[in-house]
Amino acid sequence: MQSISSIKAISQQCRRLVIGIPSNYVMARLYGEGRNGYDAQTVHDIWKEFRFIDDVIILDDHSFGYQEMYERLHFDACFYGSEYGRAFEQDKAFFAEKGVAFLPLLPERAMIAPPIDFLSLSL
């Protein structure tokens, strides 16, 4: 519930709030098939019910990265769930160059301990 409250608070600072959720394929690659019944369309439909969210995008393996989404949507702020290693540092530098605020969604949970190597996880 805290996450929803945080997203609602963020929405009040945005002209337009778009969230991205992983596709079924991305979740299967990260966590294995049958991720506790995860279904991207169902999650999409649930998030769309919140009036403070303007759009929900299902991210596939070609559009999963923050930089790819920036090229598609050209936003001025990006909120992330947690720091994610070397790719996080690259995204942080990219957004600094573009003048995009790159902010933790929940500041008290900004770092995964220990950091996860998602490349190894997906292989």
C-alpha positions in Angstrom: 0.0 0.0 0.0 2.9 2.3 0.7 4.0 2.0 -3.0 0.6 3.1 -4.2 0.6 6.1 -1.8 4.0 7.0 -3.1 2.9 6.8 -6.7 -0.2 8.8 -6.0 2.0 11.5 -4.3 4.3 11.5 -7.3 1.4 11.9 -9.7 0.4 15.1 -8.0 3.8 16.5 -9.1 3.4 15.4 -12.7 1.6 16.7 -15.7 1.3 13.2 -17.0 2.2 9.9 -15.2 3.1 6.8 -17.2 4.2 3.6 -15.5 6.0 0.7 -17.1 5.5 -2.9 -16.1 7.4 -6.0 -17.3 5.9 -8.3 -19.9 5.3 -11.9 -19.2 8.4 -12.7 -21.3 10.6 -10.3 -19.2 9.3 -11.8 -15.9 10.0 -15.3 -17.2 13.5 -14.4 -18.2 14.2 -12.7 -14.8 12.5 -15.2 -12.5 11.6 -18.3 -14.4 8.3 -19.5 -15.9 5.1 -19.3 -13.8 6.1 -16.3 -11.6 3.3 -16.8 -9.0 0.7 -16.4 -11.7 2.0 -13.1 -13.0 0.1 -11.9 -16.0 1.1 -8.5 -17.5 -2.3 -7.8 -19.0 -4.0 -8.3 -15.6 -1.4 -6.1 -13.9 -1.8 -3.5 -16.7 -5.6 -3.5 -16.2 -5.3 -3.1 -12.4 -3.0 -0.1 -12.7 -5.2 1.5 -15.3 -8.0 1.6 -12.7 -6.1 4.2 -10.7 -7.3 7.6 -11.9 -4.0 9.3 -11.1 -2.1 7.1 -13.6 -2.4 8.4 -17.2 -1.0 5.4 -19.0 0.5 1.9 -18.4 3.0 0.5 -20.8 3.9 -3.2 -20.9 7.7 -3.4 -21.4 9.0 -6.2 -23.6 12.7 -7.2 -23.9 13.3 -4.5 -26.5 11.8 -1.6 -24.5 12.6 -2.7 -21.0 15.5 -0.2 -20.4 15.1 3.3 -19.1 17.1 4.8 -22.0 14.9 3.1 -24.6 11.8 4.4 -22.9 13.3 7.9 -22.8 13.9 7.8 -26.5 10.2 6.7 -27.0 8.6 9.1 -24.5 11.0 12.0 -23.8 10.1 12.5 -20.1 11.7 15.0 -17.7 11.7 12.7 -14.6 12.1 9.0 -14.1 11.5 7.1 -10.9 13.2 3.7 -10.3 12.5 1.0 -7.8 16.0 0.2 -6.6 19.6 0.7 -7.7 20.7 -2.1 -10.0 24.5 -2.1 -10.4 26.5 -1.0 -13.4 23.5 -0.5 -15.7 22.1 1.8 -13.0 25.2 4.0 -13.1 25.0 4.1 -16.9 21.3 5.1 -16.8 22.1 7.7 -14.1 24.9 9.3 -16.3 22.6 9.2 -19.4 19.8 11.0 -17.6 22.2 13.5 -16.1 23.4 14.3 -19.6 19.8 14.7 -20.8 18.7 16.8 -17.8 16.3 14.2 -16.6 15.7 13.8 -12.8 16.4 10.2 -11.9 14.8 9.6 -8.5 14.1 6.6 -6.2 10.4 5.8 -6.0 10.8 4.8 -2.3 14.0 6.6 -1.0 14.4 4.3 2.0 14.6 1.3 -0.4 16.9 2.8 -3.0 19.6 0.1 -2.7 19.2 -3.7 -3.0 21.5 -5.4 -0.5 23.5 -7.2 -1.8 23.4 -5.7 -5.4 22.0 -8.2 -7.9 23.7 -8.9 -11.2 20.7 -9.2 -13.5 22.7 -10.4 -16.4 23.9 -13.4 -14.5 20.3 -13.9 -13.1 18.9 -13.9 -16.6 21.5 -16.4 -18.0 
